[in-house]
Amino acid sequence: MSDVQTPRRRRTPEQARDESIASARSLLLSKGPEAVTLAAIGAEIGMTHANLIYHFGSAAGLRSAVMASMVADLTDTLDQMIMRLRTDQGAPLDIVSTVFEAFDEGGAARLAAWIVSSGELSHLQPVEAAVQDLVEAIQEKLGDADGLARDRIRSAVLFIAISATGDALIGRPLGEILEQPEGAGRRIVADLLPHFLVQPPRAGSAAKE
């Protein structure tokens, strides 16, 4: 019985890196972090273990490259959302759908879990500036009549991100257990978001009423 050779082809270094990262990302989203191995990636794209090591230095190097690529995609998504807010083409409620899609279909939730479980939190640093810019853009959109908008917006962004992460990782099975329709988590967050962003009435005005 002869061994079946993995099909291989010539690639430029850039093509090799891009295809390896794309394969690793696909494995992460479909099977989880434990499936992202040099052997699995090599088998999928027809590249030897030695070639993968040549391009990335080590399995850890490949993992870092995948994380960096996915973080860049998440940052781009946030930047696009910020641009829409600042050009009046999007409403704050659009943030919910965009973030939920990025964390679910875009893989940001699995990425975050992978980064945290591996202890490589430095990969999240590029997201920091984008998140701060998002807070600024929402504040510009809504104004800050009482000087407390920034705190409310930060709370809202934290609420959305944590909810989107949980929904992407366990929302579907949990929704089935609770007999909730698909997308219930996203709808609930969208319904609650205004409560974070609306300026609360002053105590004096409430007393007069």
Secondary structure, DSSP 8 states (H G I E B T S, - for coil): ------------HHHHHHHHHHHHHHHHHHH-GGG--HHHHHHHHT--HHHHHHHHSSHHHHHHHHHHHHHHHHHHHHHHHHHHHHTTSS-TTHHHHHHHHHHTTT-HHHHHHHHHHHT-GGGGHHHHHHHHHHHHHHHHHH--TTS-HHHHHHHHHHHHHHHHHHIIIIIHHHHHHTT--TTHHHHHHHHHHHHHHS----HHHHHH-
